[in-house]
Amino acid sequence: MKSIILIAHDIRSTHNVGSLLRTADGLGVACVYLTGYTPYPLLKNDPRLPHLAAKIDRQIKKTALGAEAMHWQHREDVLALLAELKAAGYKIVALEQAPGVTKLPDFRPPDKVAIILGREVEGIEPTVLAAADTTVEIPMFGTKESFNVVQAAAMCIYHCRFR
């Protein structure tokens, strides 16, 4: 069985985070790493101001609908995390639009894959993108240039799970 990890880096929306947790849970993701400034659910001994942590937690739970109980971790330093995952045998796959990347239907996922998602508008920052082993892109056929980060994650995770 494939081991799939999801890394949500610098995602601003608490609703996207909740929906990512719900999607990851439904598709059997082993762990979701919430990195950089991505909001995260309430932690035991949470270092954030209590009223802010509680507000963020409520917003995430609104779309996670219980999936915030799945295995997740908050990590500030995404590059250190990527190095750890590579050392553990994971291939880092950036889900990003860029010239010359592999189209998702053509991507053959390895047995241990960590999918990294970036900012909702700007995408994955160049230093993080450079740390990935490969970059995949979801082909677009309409007038829009991209999918919502959660929709894109769902397509990529599903592809990796069943390909």
Backbone as CSV, one residue per row, in Angstrom:
resi,resn,N_x,N_y,N_z,CA_x,CA_y,CA_z,C_x,C_y,C_z
1,MET,0.841,-1.184,0.000,0.000,0.000,0.000,0.881,1.240,0.000
2,LYS,0.488,2.216,-0.753,1.267,3.443,-0.853,1.154,4.270,0.422
3,SER,2.236,4.954,0.744,2.236,5.885,1.865,2.252,7.295,1.278
4,ILE,1.185,8.013,1.522,1.037,9.363,0.985,1.011,10.355,2.130
5,ILE,1.832,11.387,1.988,1.881,12.488,2.946,1.493,13.754,2.201
6,LEU,0.793,14.650,2.878,0.408,15.930,2.293,1.062,17.046,3.085
7,ILE,1.647,17.993,2.381,2.267,19.159,3.020,1.545,20.397,2.503
8,ALA,0.885,21.108,3.403,0.190,22.347,3.057,1.057,23.501,3.552
9,HIS,1.743,24.149,2.615,2.705,25.184,2.981,2.174,26.588,2.681
10,ASP,2.140,27.407,3.708,1.724,28.809,3.592,0.328,28.980,2.988
11,ILE,-0.583,28.121,3.413,-1.990,28.235,3.026,-2.636,29.212,4.006
12,ARG,-3.332,30.204,3.522,-3.921,31.223,4.403,-5.288,30.843,4.974
13,SER,-6.116,30.196,4.198,-7.510,29.981,4.563,-7.697,28.825,5.549
14,THR,-8.334,29.144,6.667,-8.661,28.096,7.640,-9.656,27.099,7.045
15,HIS,-10.527,27.595,6.183,-11.513,26.702,5.561,-10.827,25.740,4.592
16,ASN,-9.813,26.216,3.869,-9.048,25.308,3.014,-8.313,24.270,3.858
17,VAL,-7.776,24.682,4.986,-7.068,23.735,5.862,-8.026,22.664,6.360
18,GLY,-9.195,23.064,6.823,-10.179,22.085,7.289,-10.590,21.128,6.191
19,SER,-10.802,21.669,5.007,-11.193,20.832,3.881,-10.046,19.924,3.434
20,LEU,-8.809,20.403,3.509,-7.652,19.547,3.204,-7.567,18.382,4.182
21,LEU,-7.801,18.638,5.463,-7.774,17.567,6.461,-8.867,16.535,6.168
22,ARG,-10.047,17.018,5.823,-11.166,16.116,5.529,-10.877,15.280,4.282
23,THR,-10.344,15.920,3.258,-9.998,15.223,2.020,-8.892,14.202,2.267
24,ALA,-7.866,14.614,2.991,-6.735,13.722,3.290,-7.200,12.509,4.090
25,ASP,-8.068,12.730,5.045,-8.600,11.626,5.841,-9.373,10.654,4.949
26,GLY,-10.209,11.178,4.092,-11.029,10.342,3.219,-10.221,9.545,2.208
27,LEU,-9.048,10.054,1.828,-8.229,9.376,0.832,-7.040,8.630,1.444
28,GLY,-7.039,8.483,2.766,-6.046,7.639,3.422,-4.646,8.217,3.487
29,VAL,-4.535,9.531,3.586,-3.223,10.159,3.730,-2.683,9.840,5.124
30,ALA,-1.400,9.467,5.192,-0.796,9.055,6.468,-0.650,10.221,7.438
31,CYS,-0.285,11.396,6.931,-0.094,12.570,7.784,-0.211,13.817,6.932
32,VAL,-0.767,14.865,7.519,-0.794,16.177,6.886,0.116,17.081,7.697
33,TYR,1.086,17.661,7.026,1.970,18.643,7.660,1.486,20.022,7.273
34,LEU,1.240,20.840,8.269,0.816,22.217,8.073,2.037,23.080,8.367
35,THR,2.631,23.655,7.320,3.920,24.312,7.461,3.840,25.802,7.178
36,GLY,4.907,26.490,7.620,4.965,27.933,7.426,3.876,28.612,8.232
37,TYR,3.167,29.542,7.597,2.110,30.268,8.309,0.732,29.617,8.170
38,THR,0.673,28.408,7.642,-0.606,27.705,7.525,-1.253,27.579,8.907
39,PRO,-2.527,27.980,9.033,-3.202,27.816,10.326,-3.375,26.339,10.664
40,TYR,-3.420,26.050,11.951,-3.532,24.659,12.386,-4.473,24.557,13.585
41,PRO,-5.079,23.367,13.786,-5.997,23.175,14.908,-5.300,23.366,16.257
42,LEU,-6.113,23.431,17.272,-5.636,23.631,18.637,-4.703,22.503,19.069
43,LEU,-3.600,22.886,19.690,-2.615,21.936,20.213,-2.670,21.905,21.735
44,LYS,-2.259,20.790,22.309,-2.057,20.753,23.748,-0.863,21.667,24.029
45,ASN,-0.961,22.522,25.030,0.071,23.517,25.343,0.353,24.425,24.150
46,ASP,-0.703,24.851,23.490,-0.596,25.673,22.291,0.165,26.970,22.583
47,PRO,1.178,27.302,21.767,1.966,28.512,22.019,1.273,29.797,21.575
48,ARG,0.193,29.694,20.816,-0.513,30.884,20.333,-1.362,31.497,21.442
49,LEU,-1.731,32.748,21.270,-2.641,33.383,22.219,-3.933,32.567,22.262
50,PRO,-4.441,32.280,23.467,-5.590,31.370,23.585,-6.806,31.761,22.749
51,HIS,-7.157,33.047,22.728,-8.347,33.447,21.979,-8.137,33.296,20.468
52,LEU,-6.915,33.520,19.985,-6.625,33.341,18.562,-6.604,31.864,18.185
53,ALA,-5.970,31.054,19.017,-5.914,29.614,18.763,-7.321,29.020,18.738
54,ALA,-8.174,29.451,19.659,-9.545,28.939,19.717,-10.345,29.353,18.483
55,LYS,-10.180,30.597,18.039,-10.889,31.090,16.858,-10.456,30.312,15.606
56,ILE,-9.167,30.125,15.432,-8.644,29.382,14.284,-9.138,27.940,14.325
57,ASP,-9.108,27.337,15.504,-9.571,25.964,15.671,-11.040,25.828,15.261
58,ARG,-11.878,26.766,15.693,-13.309,26.732,15.328,-13.486,26.824,13.816
59,GLN,-12.718,27.703,13.183,-12.845,27.884,11.735,-12.407,26.632,10.974
60,ILE,-11.330,26.001,11.413,-10.871,24.770,10.760,-11.903,23.663,10.945
61,LYS,-12.432,23.535,12.152,-13.413,22.482,12.437,-14.687,22.631,11.616
62,LYS,-14.994,23.872,11.194,-16.208,24.114,10.416,-16.213,23.312,9.122
63,THR,-15.057,23.164,8.491,-14.998,22.400,7.242,-14.374,21.016,7.420
64,ALA,-13.583,20.822,8.462,-12.966,19.505,8.690,-14.008,18.483,9.140
65,LEU,-15.016,18.926,9.853,-16.108,18.054,10.314,-15.612,16.787,11.005
66,GLY,-14.648,16.946,11.904,-14.127,15.817,12.674,-12.809,15.289,12.156
67,ALA,-12.444,15.626,10.939,-11.199,15.122,10.354,-9.961,15.782,10.963
68,GLU,-10.155,16.824,11.752,-9.002,17.436,12.423,-8.387,16.474,13.442
69,ALA,-9.075,15.370,13.695,-8.547,14.335,14.593,-7.558,13.415,13.880
70,MET,-7.456,13.510,12.549,-6.498,12.663,11.828,-5.075,13.082,12.200
71,HIS,-4.099,12.283,11.785,-2.703,12.573,12.127,-2.209,13.778,11.331
72,TRP,-1.868,14.848,12.046,-1.320,16.046,11.427,-0.265,16.621,12.359
73,GLN,0.600,17.435,11.798,1.620,18.126,12.588,1.806,19.529,12.038
74,HIS,2.135,20.439,12.923,2.515,21.782,12.483,4.030,21.875,12.520
75,ARG,4.608,22.316,11.424,6.052,22.511,11.333,6.308,23.849,10.668
76,GLU,7.097,24.686,11.294,7.414,26.000,10.712,8.342,25.862,9.518
77,ASP,9.398,25.072,9.661,10.463,24.999,8.662,10.190,23.892,7.640
78,VAL,9.652,24.282,6.495,9.293,23.299,5.473,10.527,22.646,4.854
79,LEU,11.613,23.383,4.698,12.808,22.803,4.075,13.421,21.716,4.957
80,ALA,13.416,21.916,6.255,13.895,20.884,7.181,12.988,19.654,7.103
81,LEU,11.684,19.868,7.019,10.731,18.758,6.887,10.983,17.983,5.599
82,LEU,11.176,18.686,4.497,11.419,18.013,3.220,12.682,17.161,3.285
83,ALA,13.724,17.670,3.934,14.969,16.903,4.097,14.720,15.641,4.918
84,GLU,13.932,15.751,5.984,13.600,14.585,6.817,12.825,13.539,6.014
85,LEU,11.855,13.997,5.248,11.040,13.070,4.461,11.871,12.384,3.374
86,LYS,12.759,13.125,2.739,13.645,12.516,1.740,14.524,11.454,2.391
87,ALA,15.049,11.767,3.579,15.897,10.799,4.294,15.103,9.546,4.662
88,ALA,13.788,9.681,4.831,12.923,8.543,5.152,12.439,7.815,3.896
89,GLY,12.931,8.217,2.729,12.597,7.521,1.497,11.430,8.075,0.703
90,TYR,10.898,9.212,1.114,9.792,9.822,0.383,10.308,10.631,-0.796
91,LYS,9.570,10.588,-1.903,9.812,11.463,-3.041,8.901,12.675,-2.870
92,ILE,9.481,13.851,-2.983,8.728,15.088,-2.812,8.171,15.514,-4.164
93,VAL,6.854,15.629,-4.236,6.167,16.008,-5.457,5.476,17.341,-5.236
94,ALA,5.898,18.358,-5.980,5.270,19.673,-5.902,4.097,19.700,-6.878
95,LEU,2.958,20.157,-6.410,1.790,20.312,-7.275,1.746,21.786,-7.657
96,GLU,2.190,22.080,-8.875,2.389,23.472,-9.278,2.345,23.597,-10.788
97,GLN,1.927,24.740,-11.264,1.954,25.033,-12.689,3.304,25.648,-13.039
98,ALA,3.942,25.084,-14.037,5.229,25.599,-14.490,5.527,25.003,-15.856
99,PRO,6.340,25.680,-16.639,6.680,25.124,-17.952,7.488,23.827,-17.825
100,GLY,7.186,22.884,-18.697,7.977,21.663,-18.775,7.790,20.661,-17.661
101,VAL,6.741,20.792,-16.856,6.522,19.838,-15.760,5.743,18.631,-16.267
102,THR,5.663,17.601,-15.451,4.904,16.397,-15.788,3.413,16.660,-15.575
103,LYS,2.616,16.301,-16.533,1.158,16.411,-16.391,0.693,15.279,-15.476
104,LEU,-0.246,15.562,-14.609,-0.701,14.585,-13.621,-1.079,13.232,-14.239
105,PRO,-1.806,13.173,-15.359,-2.144,11.854,-15.910,-0.923,11.018,-16.313
106,ASP,0.197,11.672,-16.587,1.419,10.966,-16.992,2.326,10.615,-15.816
107,PHE,1.989,11.090,-14.636,2.841,10.902,-13.451,2.661,9.504,-12.880
108,ARG,3.757,8.805,-12.677,3.770,7.491,-12.042,4.277,7.668,-10.611
109,PRO,3.376,7.676,-9.636,3.797,7.934,-8.262,4.590,6.782,-7.652
110,PRO,5.595,7.108,-6.866,6.329,6.071,-6.138,5.489,5.558,-4.967
111,ASP,5.981,4.539,-4.279,5.245,3.977,-3.142,5.220,4.906,-1.933
112,LYS,6.224,5.765,-1.821,6.273,6.734,-0.720,6.360,8.125,-1.334
113,VAL,5.255,8.852,-1.240,5.180,10.165,-1.882,4.692,11.219,-0.902
114,ALA,5.337,12.382,-0.952,4.917,13.536,-0.161,4.543,14.636,-1.149
115,ILE,3.283,15.016,-1.142,2.767,16.030,-2.061,2.781,17.374,-1.351
116,ILE,3.422,18.359,-1.971,3.452,19.686,-1.366,2.592,20.650,-2.162
117,LEU,1.771,21.396,-1.423,0.891,22.410,-1.987,1.379,23.770,-1.503
118,GLY,1.180,24.805,-2.313,1.632,26.131,-1.921,0.496,27.121,-1.769
119,ARG,0.879,28.356,-1.635,-0.052,29.467,-1.418,-1.183,29.453,-2.442
120,GLU,-2.357,29.866,-1.987,-3.545,29.806,-2.827,-3.419,30.610,-4.121
121,VAL,-2.784,31.761,-4.102,-2.704,32.599,-5.295,-1.328,32.502,-5.958
122,GLU,-0.286,32.646,-5.178,1.068,32.693,-5.741,1.685,31.319,-5.989
123,GLY,1.172,30.290,-5.385,1.728,28.950,-5.547,2.919,28.708,-4.630
124,ILE,3.697,27.711,-4.962,4.839,27.302,-4.140,6.003,28.244,-4.410
125,GLU,6.586,28.756,-3.349,7.716,29.688,-3.505,8.913,28.969,-4.131
126,PRO,9.741,29.687,-4.905,10.838,29.070,-5.665,11.820,28.236,-4.842
127,THR,12.167,28.654,-3.635,13.129,27.864,-2.849,12.543,26.525,-2.438
128,VAL,11.266,26.499,-2.150,10.597,25.249,-1.782,10.411,24.383,-3.033
129,LEU,10.036,24.994,-4.125,9.864,24.272,-5.381,11.171,23.600,-5.805
130,ALA,12.279,24.284,-5.591,13.591,23.734,-5.960,13.956,22.510,-5.121
131,ALA,13.380,22.377,-3.946,13.678,21.245,-3.062,12.877,19.992,-3.426
132,ALA,11.896,20.141,-4.305,11.072,18.989,-4.707,11.845,18.094,-5.668
133,ASP,11.499,16.809,-5.650,12.103,15.856,-6.575,11.500,15.970,-7.969
134,THR,10.212,16.301,-8.010,9.515,16.459,-9.290,8.347,17.412,-9.100
135,THR,7.881,17.948,-10.208,6.730,18.846,-10.179,5.682,18.305,-11.139
136,VAL,4.444,18.274,-10.661,3.334,17.840,-11.511,2.302,18.950,-11.591
137,GLU,1.576,18.925,-12.703,0.576,19.948,-12.975,-0.700,19.280,-13.441
138,ILE,-1.823,19.810,-13.010,-3.114,19.314,-13.460,-3.484,20.078,-14.737
139,PRO,-3.676,19.376,-15.844,-4.043,20.075,-17.082,-5.393,20.790,-16.929
140,MET,-5.478,21.977,-17.488,-6.706,22.771,-17.444,-7.312,22.814,-18.842
141,PHE,-8.639,22.763,-18.923,-9.312,22.751,-20.215,-10.292,23.905,-20.393
142,GLY,-10.580,24.626,-19.351,-11.530,25.737,-19.435,-10.821,27.075,-19.515
143,THR,-11.524,28.096,-19.095,-10.965,29.453,-19.157,-10.166,29.807,-17.908
144,LYS,-10.399,29.119,-16.825,-9.658,29.398,-15.586,-8.256,28.810,-15.675
145,GLU,-7.330,29.394,-14.936,-5.934,28.962,-14.987,-5.569,27.952,-13.907
146,SER,-6.433,27.811,-12.879,-6.079,26.886,-11.807,-7.323,26.439,-11.055
147,PHE,-7.143,25.357,-10.288,-8.184,24.868,-9.382,-7.943,25.422,-7.991
148,ASN,-8.957,25.364,-7.156,-8.791,25.639,-5.731,-7.787,24.634,-5.175
149,VAL,-7.014,25.039,-4.179,-5.957,24.191,-3.623,-6.494,22.853,-3.112
150,VAL,-7.691,22.841,-2.563,-8.265,21.592,-2.044,-8.692,20.682,-3.192
151,GLN,-9.302,21.248,-4.215,-9.688,20.443,-5.378,-8.451,19.833,-6.037
152,ALA,-7.410,20.652,-6.190,-6.171,20.161,-6.806,-5.549,19.056,-5.951
153,ALA,-5.530,19.255,-4.642,-4.974,18.238,-3.741,-5.748,16.935,-3.864
154,ALA,-7.075,17.017,-3.900,-7.900,15.814,-4.001,-7.588,15.036,-5.273
155,MET,-7.460,15.742,-6.392,-7.147,15.060,-7.660,-5.788,14.385,-7.597
156,CYS,-4.806,15.072,-7.052,-3.445,14.534,-6.989,-3.358,13.352,-6.019
157,ILE,-3.965,13.477,-4.863,-3.937,12.378,-3.892,-4.641,11.153,-4.475
158,TYR,-5.792,11.365,-5.072,-6.539,10.253,-5.677,-5.689,9.566,-6.742
159,HIS,-5.049,10.358,-7.584,-4.183,9.805,-8.626,-3.059,8.965,-7.996
160,CYS,-2.422,9.508,-6.971,-1.319,8.785,-6.318,-1.809,7.529,-5.608
161,ARG,-2.996,7.570,-5.064,-3.541,6.411,-4.340,-3.833,5.249,-5.288
162,PHE,-4.374,5.538,-6.453,-4.872,4.471,-7.309,-4.082,4.252,-8.598
163,ARG,-3.027,4.969,-8.784,-2.211,4.782,-10.003,-1.172,3.737,-9.784
